[in-house]
């Protein structure tokens, strides 16, 4: 096996471990939020602290003219 292949395989193993760690962080923050241990704002701070905020795309809820609340940010004019 060439040095380049060996290096790439090691990097891929590290990336897989980082992905598993990120998944565990997301699960822990979700559980803490679900059970009221942290507020939604604190959860977002925790996500930012562990570099996982980009996995979600929080948007500001908006209310349409009929009063219905929507979670997506796409508002038609």
C-alpha positions, 0 to 999 in steps of 0.5 A: 500500500502506498504512503498516500493510500495509507495516509488517506485511510488514516484521515478517513478513520479520523473523520469517521470518529469525528462524525460519531462524536458530533452525532453523540453531541447532537443527541446529548443536546437534543435530550437535554433540551427535550427534558428541560435541562437547557433552554433552546438558546442554551442548546444553540450555544452548545451546538456552536461550542461543539461546532455542530450548529451548521448541521441544523439551520435554525430559522425564525418562525413567522406568522402568515396573514391568517395567524398560522405559525410557520417554521421555515424562513421562506415568506412569499411577498 
